[in-house]
């Protein structure tokens, strides 16, 4: 089993910054990718940023130039630096990881419990 734990959410004013972190633990042979999604009630969960084990990165168009995703392979950790935050960034942010528990196993998708980010003046 794999567990994801997020931290770093909070309340900031527009234009402020937050840094989210997520650490994966448990049975891990290889993490294929880690990323961040966000969701508001009644809406679809949307991709914010994704980074693969090879270092490829995808960002949602709405956060390009403001958010930066990074990873620490030794700690099985992914971080999201969020700058120039806007009210529309308000959401629950979920860590996601595609994990291969063993070399003979297929990868499985795991989610963290979510951390609230609120941008308000």
C-alpha positions in Angstrom: 0.0 0.0 0.0 1.1 3.6 -0.7 0.1 6.6 1.3 0.4 10.3 0.3 0.5 13.1 2.8 0.2 16.7 1.8 1.1 19.9 3.7 1.4 23.6 3.1 -2.1 24.7 2.4 -3.5 27.8 4.0 -5.1 31.2 3.4 -3.3 34.0 1.5 -4.1 37.3 0.0 -4.2 37.7 -3.8 -0.6 38.0 -5.0 0.7 35.9 -2.2 2.6 32.7 -2.3 2.3 29.2 -0.8 4.4 26.1 -1.1 2.7 22.7 -1.1 4.6 19.4 -0.3 3.6 15.8 -0.7 5.5 12.7 0.5 4.8 9.2 -0.6 5.5 6.2 1.6 4.8 2.5 1.7 5.6 -0.2 -0.8 7.4 1.7 -3.6 9.6 0.2 -6.3 9.3 3.2 -8.6 7.2 6.3 -8.8 6.4 6.9 -12.5 4.9 10.4 -11.8 3.7 12.7 -9.2 1.5 15.8 -9.5 -1.1 18.1 -8.2 -4.8 18.3 -9.0 -7.3 20.7 -7.6 -11.1 20.7 -7.2 -14.0 22.8 -6.0 -17.3 21.3 -4.9 -19.5 20.3 -7.8 -16.7 20.7 -10.3 -14.3 18.3 -12.0 -10.9 17.7 -10.6 -8.4 19.4 -12.8 -4.7 18.8 -13.4 -2.5 21.6 -12.0 1.0 20.3 -12.6 2.6 16.9 -13.2 6.2 15.7 -13.2 7.4 12.3 -14.3 10.4 10.3 -13.1 12.2 11.4 -16.2 11.7 15.0 -15.4 9.0 15.9 -17.9 6.6 18.5 -16.6 3.1 19.6 -17.6 1.2 22.6 -16.2 -2.3 23.7 -16.6 -2.4 26.8 -18.8 -3.9 28.9 -16.1 -0.9 28.4 -13.8 2.0 28.6 -16.2 4.5 31.2 -15.2 3.1 31.3 -11.6 3.5 27.7 -10.3 6.6 25.6 -10.2 6.6 21.8 -9.6 9.7 20.0 -8.4 10.6 16.6 -6.9 13.0 15.0 -4.5 13.5 11.4 -5.5 15.4 10.5 -2.4 12.5 11.5 -0.2 9.7 10.5 -2.6 8.5 14.1 -2.4 6.9 16.5 -4.8 6.5 20.2 -4.1 4.4 22.9 -5.8 5.6 26.5 -5.4 2.6 28.8 -6.0 3.3 32.5 -6.6 1.1 35.4 -7.5 -1.9 33.5 -6.3 -5.4 34.5 -7.5 -8.9 34.0 -6.0 -9.6 31.5 -8.8 -6.8 29.3 -7.4 -8.9 28.6 -4.4 -9.5 24.9 -4.2 -8.7 21.7 -2.4 -5.3 20.6 -3.8 -4.7 16.8 -4.1 -1.4 15.1 -4.5 -1.4 12.3 -7.0 1.2 9.6 -7.6 1.5 6.8 -10.1 3.4 4.1 -8.3 4.9 0.8 -9.3 5.1 -1.3 -6.0 7.3 -4.0 -7.5 9.1 -4.5 -10.8 6.6 -7.2 -11.7 3.6 -5.2 -10.8 1.5 -2.7 -12.8 1.5 0.9 -11.7 -1.4 2.0 -9.5 -2.8 5.5 -8.9 -2.8 7.0 -5.4 -4.3 10.2 -4.0 -3.6 12.2 -0.9 -6.5 13.4 1.3 -6.2 17.0 0.0 -5.1 20.3 1.4 -7.2 23.5 1.3 -5.8 26.6 -0.5 -7.8 29.8 -0.1 -6.9 33.0 -1.8 -9.0 36.0 -0.5 -8.6 39.6 0.5 
